[in-house]
Protein backbone atom coordinates (compact mmCIF):
# COMPACT_ATOMS: atom_id res chain seq x y z
CA UNK A 1 0.00 0.00 0.00
CA UNK A 2 1.27 3.45 -0.85
CA UNK A 3 0.78 6.32 1.57
CA UNK A 4 0.67 10.05 1.00
CA UNK A 5 1.19 12.99 3.30
CA UNK A 6 1.82 16.70 3.03
CA UNK A 7 4.53 19.12 4.06
CA UNK A 8 4.34 22.89 4.12
CA UNK A 9 7.63 24.15 2.72
CA UNK A 10 8.73 27.80 2.55
CA UNK A 11 8.25 27.47 -1.22
CA UNK A 12 4.72 26.11 -1.01
CA UNK A 13 2.86 22.89 -0.24
CA UNK A 14 4.56 19.58 -0.98
CA UNK A 15 3.05 16.12 -1.35
CA UNK A 16 5.03 13.10 -0.13
CA UNK A 17 4.38 9.53 -1.33
CA UNK A 18 5.96 6.29 -0.19
CA UNK A 19 5.73 2.98 1.55
CA UNK A 20 7.85 0.73 3.74
CA UNK A 21 10.51 0.56 0.98
CA UNK A 22 11.08 4.32 0.84
CA UNK A 23 10.06 7.65 -0.59
CA UNK A 24 8.61 7.34 -4.11
CA UNK A 25 7.44 10.91 -4.56
CA UNK A 26 8.02 14.44 -3.35
CA UNK A 27 6.33 17.08 -5.48
CA UNK A 28 5.51 20.73 -5.13
CA UNK A 29 1.74 20.77 -5.42
CA UNK A 30 0.77 21.56 -8.99
CA UNK A 31 4.21 21.08 -10.52
CA UNK A 32 4.64 19.47 -13.92
CA UNK A 33 4.42 15.65 -13.69
CA UNK A 34 2.82 15.97 -10.25
CA UNK A 35 1.92 12.54 -8.88
CA UNK A 36 3.64 10.62 -11.67
CA UNK A 37 4.46 7.71 -9.34
CA UNK A 38 1.32 7.79 -7.23
CA UNK A 39 -0.30 4.37 -6.96
CA UNK A 40 -3.98 4.11 -7.89
CA UNK A 41 -4.59 2.65 -4.42
CA UNK A 42 -3.18 4.97 -1.76
CA UNK A 43 -4.19 6.40 1.55
CA UNK A 44 -3.27 9.31 3.79
CA UNK A 45 -0.85 8.27 6.48
CA UNK A 46 2.03 9.42 8.64
CA UNK A 47 4.76 6.84 8.20
CA UNK A 48 8.03 7.16 10.12
CA UNK A 49 9.51 7.75 6.64
CA UNK A 50 7.42 10.91 6.27
CA UNK A 51 8.43 12.19 9.70
CA UNK A 52 12.10 11.57 8.76
CA UNK A 53 11.59 13.34 5.42
CA UNK A 54 9.92 16.35 7.08
CA UNK A 55 12.87 16.68 9.50
CA UNK A 56 15.31 16.43 6.58
CA UNK A 57 13.37 19.14 4.73
CA UNK A 58 13.21 21.35 7.84
CA UNK A 59 17.01 21.23 8.14
CA UNK A 60 17.43 21.78 4.38
CA UNK A 61 15.16 24.85 4.35
CA UNK A 62 16.90 26.19 7.46
CA UNK A 63 20.12 26.27 5.42
CA UNK A 64 21.68 23.43 7.39
CA UNK A 65 23.26 20.24 6.12
CA UNK A 66 20.22 17.96 6.30
CA UNK A 67 22.33 14.81 6.71
CA UNK A 68 21.69 11.47 5.03
CA UNK A 69 18.67 11.28 2.74
CA UNK A 70 15.67 9.27 3.85
CA UNK A 71 15.38 5.96 1.99
CA UNK A 72 14.26 6.31 -1.61
CA UNK A 73 12.12 3.93 -3.67
CA UNK A 74 12.55 5.48 -7.11
CA UNK A 75 10.43 4.06 -9.90
CA UNK A 76 11.28 4.81 -13.51
CA UNK A 77 12.80 3.45 -16.68
CA UNK A 78 16.38 2.13 -16.56
CA UNK A 79 17.51 5.32 -18.33
CA UNK A 80 15.67 7.57 -15.86
CA UNK A 81 17.12 5.65 -12.91
CA UNK A 82 20.64 6.08 -14.36
CA UNK A 83 20.13 9.84 -14.71
CA UNK A 84 18.62 10.16 -11.23
CA UNK A 85 21.60 8.27 -9.79
CA UNK A 86 23.87 10.93 -11.33
CA UNK A 87 21.75 13.68 -9.75
CA UNK A 88 22.42 12.16 -6.34
CA UNK A 89 26.15 12.70 -6.93
CA UNK A 90 25.90 16.48 -7.49
CA UNK A 91 27.21 18.14 -4.33
CA UNK A 92 25.14 20.63 -2.36
CA UNK A 93 25.76 24.09 -3.77
CA UNK A 94 27.04 22.70 -7.06
CA UNK A 95 25.58 22.72 -10.53
CA UNK A 96 26.10 20.66 -13.68
CA UNK A 97 24.71 20.98 -17.19
CA UNK A 98 22.48 18.55 -19.03
CA UNK A 99 25.36 18.05 -21.48
CA UNK A 100 27.77 17.17 -18.68
CA UNK A 101 25.34 14.53 -17.41
CA UNK A 102 25.01 13.14 -20.95
CA UNK A 103 28.81 12.95 -21.19
CA UNK A 104 29.00 11.10 -17.88
CA UNK A 105 26.45 8.58 -19.15
CA UNK A 106 28.45 8.18 -22.37
CA UNK A 107 31.63 7.59 -20.37
CA UNK A 108 29.77 4.77 -18.60
CA UNK A 109 28.80 3.24 -21.96
CA UNK A 110 25.30 4.67 -22.30
CA UNK A 111 24.78 7.10 -25.17
CA UNK A 112 22.37 9.93 -24.47
CA UNK A 113 21.70 13.43 -25.72
CA UNK A 114 21.41 16.43 -23.44
CA UNK A 115 17.73 16.58 -24.45
CA UNK A 116 17.12 12.98 -23.36
CA UNK A 117 18.84 13.71 -20.06
CA UNK A 118 16.64 16.79 -19.69
CA UNK A 119 13.53 14.67 -20.14
CA UNK A 120 14.65 12.28 -17.40
CA UNK A 121 15.68 15.11 -15.08
CA UNK A 122 12.29 16.77 -15.55
CA UNK A 123 10.47 13.56 -14.61
CA UNK A 124 12.36 13.10 -11.35
CA UNK A 125 9.59 12.16 -8.90
CA UNK A 126 11.49 13.10 -5.73
CA UNK A 127 12.25 16.82 -5.92
CA UNK A 128 14.88 18.35 -3.65
CA UNK A 129 16.14 15.02 -2.23
CA UNK A 130 17.10 13.93 -5.75
CA UNK A 131 18.51 17.36 -6.60
CA UNK A 132 17.32 18.03 -10.14
CA UNK A 133 17.37 21.75 -9.30
CA UNK A 134 21.18 21.57 -9.56
CA UNK A 135 21.06 20.99 -13.34
CA UNK A 136 21.31 24.06 -15.57
CA UNK A 137 21.50 24.76 -19.29
CA UNK A 138 24.87 24.89 -21.07
CA UNK A 139 24.51 28.66 -21.42
CA UNK A 140 23.82 29.08 -17.70
CA UNK A 141 20.05 29.22 -18.12
CA UNK A 142 17.76 28.14 -15.29
CA UNK A 143 15.62 25.91 -17.48
CA UNK A 144 14.02 22.58 -16.88
CA UNK A 145 12.67 22.58 -13.33
CA UNK A 146 9.21 21.04 -13.07
CA UNK A 147 8.49 23.10 -9.94
CA UNK A 148 9.24 26.37 -11.74
CA UNK A 149 12.32 28.46 -12.36
CA UNK A 150 11.65 30.69 -9.34
CA UNK A 151 11.75 27.69 -7.00
CA UNK A 152 14.88 26.38 -8.73
CA UNK A 153 16.65 29.70 -8.14
CA UNK A 154 15.56 29.81 -4.49
CA UNK A 155 16.74 26.23 -3.89
CA UNK A 156 20.14 26.94 -5.46
CA UNK A 157 20.50 30.15 -3.45
CA UNK A 158 19.53 28.34 -0.25
CA UNK A 159 22.33 25.83 -0.88
CA UNK A 160 24.87 28.57 -1.43
CA UNK A 161 25.30 27.91 -5.15
CA UNK A 162 26.79 30.70 -7.21
CA UNK A 163 23.79 32.00 -9.14
CA UNK A 164 25.32 35.25 -10.45
CA UNK A 165 26.19 33.71 -13.82
CA UNK A 166 22.83 32.02 -14.27
CA UNK A 167 19.95 33.48 -16.24
CA UNK A 168 16.21 32.98 -16.24
CA UNK A 169 14.44 32.08 -19.49
CA UNK A 170 14.08 35.19 -21.58
CA UNK A 171 17.57 36.39 -20.65
CA UNK A 172 16.98 37.90 -17.19
CA UNK A 173 19.93 37.48 -14.87
CA UNK A 174 19.53 35.57 -11.63
CA UNK A 175 20.11 37.54 -8.43
N, C-alpha and C positions, 0 to 999 in steps of 0.2 A: 504494500500500500504506500502510495506517495502522500506526503503531507505538505501543506503550505502554511506560511505564516507571513507576517509583515514586519517591516522595520521602517522607522521614520528617520531618514538620513537628512543631513543638512542640505542636500541637493534635491530632496523630494522623497516621496514614498517609494519603498522597495518591496518587492515580493520575493520571498525565499521559497524554494521547493527542494525536497529531499526525502530520504528514507534512512534506514539503518546503515546503508552502504556509504552515504555521504551526500553532500550538497549537489543537486543536479541543476539548480537554477537560482539565479540572483539577478533580477531585472529591475530597472527603474520602471515604475508603472507607466505604461503607455509607450515605452521605447519600441523601436523597430524590432521585429522578431520576438516581441514579448510573449512569454509562455511557450516557446518553441519546444521545450522538453517536458511540458506538463502532461502528466498521465490523464487519460480520460476519467479514471477513477481516482479521486484524491479527496482529502479532507483537511480541514483546518486542524492544526495541532501545534504543540510547543515541545518539539523534540529537544533533547540535550544538544543536539547538533545546531539547532537554531539559536539556543542560548549562547553557545560557543561562537557562532557566527556573529551574533549581535555584539558580543564583547570585542571580537576582532575588529568589527566595523567601528565601534566606539573609539577604540585606540587609534585606528587608521584616521578617522575624521578629526581626532584630537591632535593630529600631527605626530603621533608617536609611532615607533616601530610596533606593528601589531603582533609580531611574533609568528610562530608557525601557522600556516593556513589550516582551517578546519578541513576534515576529509572531504574530498571531491568525488563525485560519481558522474563524470562527464560522459555524455552520450552524443555520439556524432559519427560521421564517416571516418574511415581510417585517415584520410587526408586532413579532415578537420582536427582530429585528435593529435596528429603530428604537428599541425600549426599551433594548436593550443598548448602543447608541451613546450614549444619554443617561447610562447608568451610567458610561461612560468619562469623562464630563465632570465627575463629582462629585469635588471636590478631596479629597485625603488629609486625614483628620481632620474632614471635613464629613459632614453627613447631609441627606437630603431625604425627603419623604414620598411615598407612592404617589400621593396626590392632586396633589402638585406636579409629579410626572412626567407625570401625565395632562394637567394644564394645559399643560405644555410641548409635549406632542404636539398638543393642540388648537390651540395658537398656531401650530403648523406645518401646520395644516390636516388633522390626523388625529384624529378623535374617539375617545376611549377613556375608560373608567371606571377608577377607582382599582383595582377588582377585576381588570379585564383586565390592567392594568399589573402587578399583583401576581402574576398567573399567569405572565406573561412573565419577571418578575424571578426567580421561583422556579425557572424552567426554564433559567436561565443555566448553560451547560455549562462555563464557565471561571471557577470561584470565585476570589476574591481579586484576580486580575488584572483581571477585569471586576467591579468592586466592588459587588456586590449587597448586601453586608453594610452598606453605607452608607444603605440605604433603611429607614425606620422608619414605624410607623403614625402617623396624624394626631394621636393622643392621646399620642404619645411611647412607644408600646409597641414592644418588640423582637420583632415578629412577622415571619414570612415568610422565615426563612433555612433553606434546605434542609439545611445542615450542622448545624443546631441553634442554639437561642438562646444557649447558653453560648459557643459558638464565635464567634457574631456579636458578643457583648459583648466577648470577649477581643480580637477583631480591631479593633473600634472603639477600645478602650482602648489597644492597641498603637500605633494611629495618632495618639493624642492627642486623640481626639474627646471632647467633653463628654458624659459618660454620666450625669451626676447627675440629669438630668430625665427619663431614660428608665426604662421599667418593663418587667419581664418579664411574660409572660402570667400571669394570675392576680393581678396587681396588685403584685407584689414590686418594690421599687425596685432599680435597677441600682446597683452600687457601683464 
